[in-house]
Amino acid sequence: MMNELWRWSAVELAHAIRTGEVSSREAVQSCLDRADQVNATFNPLTEIYADQAIKAADAADAAVRGKQELGMLHGVPVTIKANADLAGSATTNGVVAYRDAIAKENNPAVDNWINAGAVVIGRTNVPAFSWRWFTDNDLHGRTVNPFDAARTPGGSSGGAAVAAALGIGALAHGSDQGGSIRYPAYACGVAGLRPSQGRVPGYNASQRSERAVASQMAATQGPLARTIADLRLGLAAMSPGDSRDPWWVPAPLDLRRPGDSRRVALFGGTPAFRPDPAVSEALRRSAAWLEDAGYIVEEAAPPRFDEAVDLWLNVLMNEASGSMQREIETVGDRAIQRAYQSMLTHTSILDKEGFIKAMAMRTTILREWGAFFDRYPVLLMPVSLERPFPIDLDQQGDDIIGRMIRAQSPLISTAILGLPGLSVPVGLSDGVPMGVQLAAGRFREDLCLAAGEAIEARASWSVLEQLPAAIARPAAWN
């Protein structure tokens, strides 16, 4: 398999490069070759940095030969989402007007991966403003779900998820304000981790002004990969602090102790939020797998779930009614303009006092969720209440948008509370990837990852093996 290093995990590549079993140049070239084979068809990458990546790989190999100190991602090929600053590259965020917005410095999360030795091979596609649960825009075009071209690859980190699924880089950088890591991972059959707000430092020097405060509280950056072990590695490399982000918290990555509770709350929805039967079946199987691994699973609903969903919509949309809305109306493509207007029809317009009360209510809800996690340290629930959406579903009117918001309730409720969430692939339903979500209290990614590994081991899922043969073996269709 030396000629198929693009199939190797980040953990495998990091070890093999460090020990000299393979070179970083071989690993990077393999992923670049893979991109040459599949990117034109599926369009996950907006830019490919072949020359720069090979130079970086050669420098990584020289460091190995020179017995220099090596970072945990030394020589490993990765991709970076198009909404994070990468020095010398445009932070397009999928917007035509930003095509020449060249970043002068790296986002802290990007810096952390590069400082850990990662080799950036390309940028991944997003919807305009990284705002939709779909990935297409007027600047970079449409990214295609490799399992079903008629369904979304998710958004906004859709390019990252497709790149990870197809083997274009062992790790993919993503970001999540309303499911933008977890939903693409779900749609494409890979694993995706939304860390707690404050776990991973973030800041784009290219931004024209500071993000609004609720957006800062909801938004995080995190990794997507084909295995949970790779997510662990990606998170560890991405999480060191940076003074540019005053929200960053120096919380340990692993807070587990012997004798910790093994209780898991199974939440399948509420009367207002009922899942598709395929989603319910994925939950049932995952709960059984957790019980097999020694967890105690009980049905229980997190407090004020419906209120948390409404809070995400009302707070973020009211915040966006200023400069963000003007940008969308002025330079956004038609798809984001239409989707945004439909979301507004489901938003309660808040005056100053109403917004202040909503932000205060966030603390109340988060406090009650904290007490819930004292009883049930892990929450097992859907990623989405529906199977991955048909492409452009958010272009079909206000009522459809309302249905989509309800479907995404497990994603947006946790996002507005700044909680960690892990999307774990568990299989296929009529050829479409299915997965479940694990959530926990703030800075308890360790609990999500441990439970996720128990599910992963029993699901025996490999996205590269499950992709249609013509995709997994591109020679068959080249």
Secondary structure as GFF3:
##gff-version 3
##sequence-region A 1 478
A	DSSP	three_ten_helix	2	7	.	.	.	ID=ss1
A	DSSP	alpha_helix	10	19	.	.	.	ID=ss2
A	DSSP	alpha_helix	24	42	.	.	.	ID=ss3
A	DSSP	beta_strand	45	48	.	.	.	ID=ss4
A	DSSP	alpha_helix	50	65	.	.	.	ID=ss5
A	DSSP	beta_strand	77	81	.	.	.	ID=ss6
A	DSSP	three_ten_helix	96	98	.	.	.	ID=ss7
A	DSSP	alpha_helix	108	115	.	.	.	ID=ss8
A	DSSP	beta_strand	119	124	.	.	.	ID=ss9
A	DSSP	three_ten_helix	128	130	.	.	.	ID=ss10
A	DSSP	beta_strand	136	137	.	.	.	ID=ss11
A	DSSP	beta_strand	141	142	.	.	.	ID=ss12
A	DSSP	alpha_helix	158	166	.	.	.	ID=ss13
A	DSSP	beta_strand	171	176	.	.	.	ID=ss14
A	DSSP	alpha_helix	182	188	.	.	.	ID=ss15
A	DSSP	beta_strand	191	194	.	.	.	ID=ss16
A	DSSP	alpha_helix	213	218	.	.	.	ID=ss17
A	DSSP	beta_strand	220	225	.	.	.	ID=ss18
A	DSSP	alpha_helix	228	238	.	.	.	ID=ss19
A	DSSP	beta_strand	263	266	.	.	.	ID=ss20
A	DSSP	alpha_helix	277	292	.	.	.	ID=ss21
A	DSSP	beta_strand	296	299	.	.	.	ID=ss22
A	DSSP	alpha_helix	305	320	.	.	.	ID=ss23
A	DSSP	alpha_helix	323	331	.	.	.	ID=ss24
A	DSSP	alpha_helix	334	344	.	.	.	ID=ss25
A	DSSP	alpha_helix	352	375	.	.	.	ID=ss26
A	DSSP	beta_strand	378	382	.	.	.	ID=ss27
A	DSSP	three_ten_helix	393	395	.	.	.	ID=ss28
A	DSSP	alpha_helix	398	407	.	.	.	ID=ss29
A	DSSP	alpha_helix	409	416	.	.	.	ID=ss30
A	DSSP	beta_strand	421	429	.	.	.	ID=ss31
A	DSSP	beta_strand	432	439	.	.	.	ID=ss32
A	DSSP	alpha_helix	445	459	.	.	.	ID=ss33
A	DSSP	alpha_helix	463	466	.	.	.	ID=ss34
A	DSSP	alpha_helix	469	472	.	.	.	ID=ss35
A	DSSP	three_ten_helix	474	476	.	.	.	ID=ss36
###
